Amino acid sequence: MTTVHMFAGQGVQRPGMGKDLFYRYPDLTEEADAVLGYSVRELCLTGGRDGQLDDTRYTQPAVYVVNALSYRAQVERDGPPDLALGHSLGEYNALEAAGVLGFAQGLELVAARAAGMARITGGGMSVVIGLRETVLRFLLHRSGFGSVHLANLNAPDQLVLAGPREDLEMMELILQDAGARLARRLPVSGPFHSPHMSPTARELAALLRRTAFRPPRIPVVSNRTARPHRYEDLADTLAEQVDHPVRWAESVEWVLGHGPGGERRDGPPPRFVEVGGGAVLTGMVRRISEEWARSSGGRGAPVAAGAGGERP
């Protein structure tokens, strides 16, 4: 059976996360402190000063570190995966798990990414549940809000919009009137994964092109393409991830239909493990799998299991 490791991104942070991991991996914790210039353990355990843990500049490095430590604990417990993917920020953890990035190297990129994303203000994101992508795209077109964009394609019935706060507020009312079960603002500081983030994408691209990537030991499915990363395109693909939608549902569908080598799957469904024991991605995978099984003649939903232990 193919084992797939998944890494969550920004939004799963909480005070106390990683409490059993920092003492277990003291060398990596010290390495993270040296890169960041502050105590990541203190930030994660206490939430930092004035809510720093919910500040994008601090959130993303903190989640990356706890994800990375959780991955090591998971491998010690259950062995390495055959394939990996991560949601938004979590994609950097998937690449680190695949050996494309070193731990500190990945953290440096994440810190730069977080700082750049935090500089784009004046916008936000809204989750929409209960409307299909085609319907949502039609409503966006008809509404005339050209500044609002699809940012996350998380599951067949869960999508995320990004744009100016005032336009999102109006779109939420339109979507609720159109039958959405939920259209609600997310607690993030900017319009991530939309064209509004293009200045950050350009800044990050210059840094990524100077980065010495290594060929992946296992396939890592890209948020940008919903296909395994091509080694030669890593810098451009990761830069584009910042100002393009996270194609999570399509990424999971690719994993459901293919083996680690890209061959058509002919055998038992993959086992998805959300590293750190969380449930956010696991719930999305369950809904995607059920829809995929109905529409493509799949052999049923895959096993989707949290890893236990610390939640990232």
Steps between C-alpha positions, in 0.01 A plus 500: 500500500626849412547723804450871442611762751308829507609825665257774603576870464407827664182479705586199716718700742406498867682579825657184639573338166819297485532479878628140492718552194738783586661301780507188285690676220716762677759533222238589238329735745829684555558509125157657450571762769826590326324549166208700641676700768247413770383197698256302289422282801393801706293634210317171451444421868383845611367653179759777520451864590180673387377200302817453294409139422211628288721753318589357157868595547516269803225252420655350190848433647342356816272263308788396273720411799231303682405320178865407442546367853169313478618340177810362669292357782259348249779333299652358818161354586373385161778523239539740207224578248487410131367843399440838663297815456427806706236771504647845423779549756490124566644442152838615633479228764419242234806611303717487813371149572594400145855630542459787254575750777699476819322589824667840546492571127126445491448715809692789345275485193186478712606800711561706184168385353317590821654846519411571137143377536451704819592819315192467274221644713151634445347171397386168636356158422155343535412131513195390299330167570218348301559640151686332213791665323307559176216669687738714701693609190170596333392703803836676515471589131141616528565707812764708326746478789812456291718549805371182670670176397481129571795429729459147639322212327491284811220252433201468266285696747767715669661795321679813619487850352760777536469871440434841657304476825210717383452297181519174695228626732269566205586166338421315822147644493459408132620144559278448802203620294605253226481206741844470656482321834780721627684809373720635775820698542815315601739635766783585259663834431508508121357376167732202474529284185353768276642754252509751786810311624697541176754745650590234758515231233752706304714560809490135596583388146838676515584323826377161381708519182810535716404198712688173456222243483568127503310240296207359701535155653123455471242682284353821643175616343497872422223737612551694178473219244329218695775274363836391645757778506746508212846552645600746230189714560506512882594866538238632259228266625552594865502871415176465305342315791481830690276682250313205345230273649584200717363211292464264793201298378666432163824407676325240713314369195835450322627298797181291502544411135878451479781314668817673623665446162214665312353170383125449506403359835402134489473373852390609846430869558773711662523562871502872578666608825466857623836549668456624855161342557283787379168454323464798264657337195367157592144633482565654159651175372198304615261725305722505192534122508127440526434730203784345300369149562153597378614687191789287377404149596763492772519215743378693798644753739861461614612446854554848646664506842648765723844424629426547868733689728552871451271688269693730264 
